[in-house]
Amino acid sequence: MSEEYTLHVKEIHKSFGKTNVLRNVSLRVNKGESLGFLGPNGAGKTTLIRIILGLVRPDRGSIYLNGYSLRSNFKQAIKHVGAVVENPRFYEGLSAYKNLQLIHNLHPEVPVKRIGEALEMVGLSPRAEDKVGTFSLGMKQRLGLARALFTQPTIVFLDEPLNGLDPQGMMETRKMICNLQKEQGISFFITSHLLSEIEQVCDNIAVIKEGEIIRQGSLEKLLERNYEIVDVHTDDMAQTVPVLRQAGFVQHITVKKDHATVEIDCGGSVELNRHLVNKNIPVRYIVPRKTTLEQLFVELTQGGGETGEGPD
Ligand SMILES: Nc1ncnc2c1ncn2[C@@H]1O[C@H](COP(=O)(O)OP(=O)(O)OP(=O)(O)O)[C@@H](O)[C@H]1O
């Protein structure tokens, strides 16, 4: 048993023919935490999700959901698991409520009032009686989430939940995920190519490349650096750049039209400012840059340098 985790994936291997699609994949999701599962196209994300949902058999390894083994106790393991696949489908001629009633028919053990609760959780109560055919893509995504929430899941799998949504729809979905996580303690397992959105929703990330997990951990820790990147803006960049290049504590410099992006030791911006002022450089401002998940992802999956052509 792996009681302490909502999801525990242990040493999963999977091949299709001669192609090794997943190699020794292990992952953990704690109660109420959310995991951003990232990887380039074809890395094995969907295959792993399908294995976790019991749709594909792994060659080796085990999956535990809420402490129950998927292999030896499938019914219990899958009981409190929800999933929304890309572009969920519904009976367009039926209302939102009626669509969920069909799900209730499959799960008669769940009280019928859960239909109303699930619609409420995703903000669709006012449209419960409207035909799904009249819904926007964002509303259909929300209805997909309501369907996933129907069985009172402890974990919900979202495969590209933001695909096709406009900025407003993305913001609403993000808010909803955060609220469900905070207020209901539901864990989310999310794949998305929109890394800035993942960054705002997930506590932890796992990065998969060519079927292997190459990094896993808290987002905060993974984005920690033992150096700082700052943008230096001055009134005279032509004079500034050689001074920066000669400063021993500047590790890397990328020059742009109106500023230079420099890599310095942590806390080195005071020294940098003093150095420039001593050289009579009219400093306008020095702005610290946060490492983004996008930069980290590119570094990990493409093996690129820390700054490459510059972080812009
Ligand atoms: N049923 C299958 N039979 C043969 N090969 C498969 C099968 N399913 C997936 N694959 C292969 O496994 C690899 C991983 O595919 P998968 O769909 O899991 O990747 P992914 O990370 O989800 O990609 P994407 O981000 O593009 O959706 C790919 O090379 C794919 O062609």
The ligand as a Gaussian input file, in Angstrom:
#p B3LYP/6-31G(d) Opt

LIG

0 1
 N       -1.018000       2.429000     -29.352000
 C        0.206000       2.773000     -29.776000
 N        0.906000       1.985000     -30.620000
 C        2.136000       2.309000     -31.033000
 N        2.806000       3.412000     -30.646000
 C        2.169000       4.245000     -29.798000
 C        0.851000       3.976000     -29.314000
 N        0.486000       4.980000     -28.462000
 C        1.540000       5.828000     -28.435000
 N        2.542000       5.394000     -29.220000
 C        3.864000       6.034000     -29.398000
 O        4.359000       6.311000     -28.115000
 C        5.086000       7.539000     -28.095000
 C        4.540000       8.424000     -27.001000
 O        3.240000       8.850000     -27.340000
 P        2.330000       9.714000     -26.366000
 O        1.047000       9.965000     -27.090000
 O        2.263000       9.047000     -25.055000
 O        3.180000      11.056000     -26.253000
 P        2.764000      12.468000     -25.662000
 O        3.862000      12.889000     -24.773000
 O        1.392000      12.395000     -25.084000
 O        2.737000      13.384000     -26.967000
 P        1.852000      14.673000     -27.322000
 O        2.328000      15.789000     -26.453000
 O        2.186000      14.896000     -28.756000
 O        0.404000      14.303000     -27.101000
 C        4.950000       8.128000     -29.493000
 O        6.115000       7.808000     -30.208000
 C        3.764000       7.399000     -30.063000
 O        3.876000       7.286000     -31.462000

